Amino acid sequence: MDARIRIGIVDDHPLLRQGVAATLKRIADFQVVEQGGCADDALAIALAQRPDVLLMDVNMPGDCFAAVRRIDREAEGVRVLMLTVSESEDDAYSALEAGARGYVLKGVSGPELVQAIRTVASGESFITPAFASRLLGRMRRHQKQEQHRIELTHREEQIIREVANGLTNREVADKLCLSEKTVKYYMTNVMQKLHARNRVEAVTAVRRQWEGGAS
C-alpha cells in the first residue's frame, strides 16, 4: 500500500508554484500529483486526482471559496490547505467556513509547510500560529452575533421589509393581499421579538441585523 501523501498545488504564479513543488518533491513520502492556476483547476484536480492535500491560493482567477465548498462537498477525502499572502481575516474566515482545513501564509519556511501538510493530511486543522489568535477572535465575534440573531418567519420578514421600504400597514396589506388586521398582528410579533416599542425601532433593529448578516 502506498503510504505517500499525495498533493495538488494550485496557484496562478507559476514560479512560486514550481518552487513549492520542488520543495515538496524532496520529501520522501510526498508526491505532487498535479498543478493548476485557477479555481476551476483546483476543482478539476480534486475530482480527478483525489489528492490527500490540495494547496490553494485565495487570490486566483475564479471563485476560490465556491471551489472549496464544492471540493468539501463532492471530493471526499481531499483536504484543502490555503497557502496565500492574504492576511485578511475575512479571507481566512471565508476559506475555513467553506471547508478548508488550514490556512498558511506564504513566506512560511519549508519545514513549517511540511508540518502543515502533514497535520492537515492526518485530519487535523492547521493555521499559521501568528495569525491564529486574530482569527479566533473574529470567529468568536461571529458566533456572538449569531447567538443574538433574532429569527423571523418568512411572513414576518416579508412584512417588515415592506415597512422598512416606507409602506403603511394598509399599503403592505394591499401589496401582499392580506387584511390590515393580519399585517398588524405580524408587526406586533416582530416588535415583540425585536424588543421594539414602535415601528421605527423595529425597522432600525432589523436593518442592523440584516447588515450584520451581510458582513
C-alpha positions as a printed Julia matrix, in Angstrom:
215×3 Matrix{Float64}:
   0.0    0.0     0.0
   1.34   3.45   -0.99
   1.82   5.47    2.21
   2.84   8.64    0.41
   0.86  11.86    0.9
  -0.49  12.89   -2.49
  -0.52  16.65   -3.02
  -2.07  19.02   -5.56
  -0.82  22.62   -5.92
  -2.97  25.41   -7.36
  -1.54  28.92   -7.66
  -1.66  31.43  -10.51
   2.03  32.38  -10.08
   3.97  29.68  -11.99
   7.38  30.42  -10.45
   6.04  30.25   -6.9
   4.03  27.12   -7.7
   7.04  25.41   -9.21
   9.19  26.41   -6.24
   6.7   24.89   -3.79
   6.51  21.74   -5.91
  10.3   21.44   -6.0
  10.46  21.77   -2.2
   7.79  19.15   -1.62
   9.23  16.68   -4.12
  12.33  16.46   -1.95
  10.25  14.93    0.86
  10.44  11.15    0.56
   6.8   10.43    1.42
   5.31  13.36   -0.55
   4.06  13.03   -4.12
   2.99  16.08   -6.13
   0.29  14.7    -8.42
  -0.79  17.76  -10.4
  -0.61  21.55  -10.58
  -3.04  24.27  -11.7
  -3.52  28.01  -11.78
  -7.18  28.86  -11.09
 -10.24  27.92   -9.04
 -11.59  25.7   -11.83
  -8.26  23.83  -11.93
  -8.5   23.25   -8.18
 -11.92  21.63   -8.51
 -10.85  19.56  -11.51
  -7.71  18.29   -9.74
  -9.68  17.46   -6.6
 -12.27  15.44   -8.51
  -9.91  13.7   -10.94
  -6.79  13.09   -8.84
  -8.23  12.98   -5.3
  -5.03  14.24   -3.64
  -4.78  13.88    0.12
  -3.99  17.58    0.43
  -4.76  20.33   -2.09
  -2.76  23.55   -1.67
  -4.74  26.55   -2.92
  -4.16  30.28   -3.1
  -7.01  32.61   -2.11
  -6.45  35.17   -4.86
  -6.69  33.35   -8.18
  -8.91  33.63  -11.26
 -12.36  32.25  -10.47
 -14.32  31.91   -7.24
 -11.92  30.14   -4.89
 -14.34  29.96   -1.97
 -17.03  28.37   -4.14
 -14.44  25.87   -5.36
 -13.53  24.98   -1.77
 -17.21  24.41   -0.96
 -17.63  22.06   -3.91
 -14.44  20.21   -3.08
 -15.59  19.77    0.51
 -18.97  18.54   -0.7
 -18.01  16.43   -3.74
 -14.4   15.28   -3.3
 -14.43  13.1    -0.22
 -11.02  12.69    1.38
  -9.48  15.77   -0.27
  -8.36  18.27    2.37
  -7.8   21.87    1.25
  -4.91  23.85    2.73
  -4.87  27.52    1.76
  -1.36  28.86    1.01
  -1.6   32.61    0.45
  -0.16  36.08    1.05
  -3.55  37.32    2.26
  -3.59  38.21    5.94
  -7.24  39.24    5.65
  -9.34  37.82    8.46
 -12.3   37.86    6.07
 -10.44  35.68    3.56
  -9.31  33.24    6.24
 -12.74  33.01    7.83
 -14.44  32.55    4.45
 -11.98  29.81    3.45
 -12.37  27.87    6.69
 -16.13  28.31    6.69
 -16.21  26.94    3.13
 -14.41  23.79    4.25
 -10.66  24.44    4.09
  -8.72  22.52    6.76
  -5.89  25.0     7.1
  -4.62  28.5     6.34
  -0.9   29.17    5.9
   0.76  32.43    4.9
   3.29  32.45    2.07
   6.77  33.11    3.34
   6.46  30.14    5.67
   9.62  28.05    5.87
   9.89  24.71    4.1
   9.77  22.69    7.35
   6.72  24.66    8.54
   4.89  23.99    5.28
   5.74  20.3     5.53
   4.37  20.28    9.09
   1.18  21.99    7.95
   0.66  19.44    5.16
   1.25  16.51    7.47
  -1.16  17.97   10.05
  -3.93  18.52    7.5
  -3.33  15.13    5.86
  -3.85  13.49    9.26
  -7.31  15.03    9.5
  -6.46  17.92   11.81
  -6.53  21.68   11.16
  -3.54  23.98   10.82
  -3.4   27.77   10.92
  -0.23  29.87   10.88
   0.33  30.39   14.65
   0.86  34.17   14.45
  -2.44  34.5    12.58
  -4.47  32.03   14.64
  -5.24  34.29   17.61
  -6.58  37.06   15.36
  -8.76  34.62   13.5
 -10.05  33.06   16.72
 -11.17  36.5    17.89
 -13.01  37.01   14.6
 -14.74  33.63   14.89
 -15.81  34.34   18.47
 -17.3   37.69   17.43
 -19.2   35.98   14.62
 -20.54  33.31   16.98
 -21.68  36.0    19.41
 -23.54  37.8    16.62
 -25.23  34.56   15.58
 -26.33  33.88   19.15
 -28.06  37.26   19.28
 -29.66  36.98   15.86
 -33.47  37.09   16.01
 -35.22  34.54   13.8
 -38.25  35.86   11.92
 -40.72  33.75    9.98
 -40.9   34.19    6.22
 -44.13  36.22    6.5
 -42.77  38.38    9.33
 -39.64  39.21    7.35
 -41.69  39.84    4.22
 -43.84  42.37    6.08
 -41.03  44.14    7.96
 -39.15  44.55    4.65
 -42.13  46.37    3.16
 -42.45  48.51    6.28
 -38.73  49.29    6.03
 -39.39  50.47    2.48
 -41.82  53.07    3.9
 -45.16  51.36    3.32
 -48.04  51.76    5.77
 -49.9   48.74    7.17
 -52.7   49.34    4.67
 -50.25  49.52    1.75
 -48.47  46.36    2.91
 -51.83  44.59    3.2
 -52.82  45.61   -0.32
 -49.46  44.61   -1.79
 -49.39  41.18   -0.12
 -53.13  40.51   -0.48
 -53.65  40.35    3.27
 -56.03  42.08    5.64
 -54.74  45.11    7.52
 -55.56  43.26   10.75
 -53.25  40.41    9.72
 -50.42  42.82    8.94
 -50.85  44.46   12.36
 -50.74  41.01   14.0
 -47.46  40.13   12.3
 -45.96  43.56   13.07
 -46.82  43.06   16.75
 -44.98  39.72   16.69
 -41.97  41.32   15.02
 -41.79  44.16   17.55
 -42.01  41.7    20.45
 -39.18  39.58   19.01
 -37.0   42.63   18.44
 -37.97  44.25   21.77
 -39.02  47.33   19.81
 -41.52  49.85   21.16
 -42.66  51.09   17.76
 -42.29  50.62   14.0
 -39.23  52.87   13.77
 -37.34  50.9    16.42
 -38.36  47.63   14.74
 -37.07  48.77   11.34
 -33.83  50.05   12.88
 -33.24  46.78   14.74
 -33.97  44.55   11.75
 -31.78  46.64    9.44
 -28.91  46.28   11.91
 -29.47  42.52   11.84
 -29.52  42.4     8.03
 -26.32  44.46    7.84
 -24.65  42.16   10.37
 -25.64  39.1     8.33
 -24.11  40.6     5.18
 -20.74  41.44    6.74
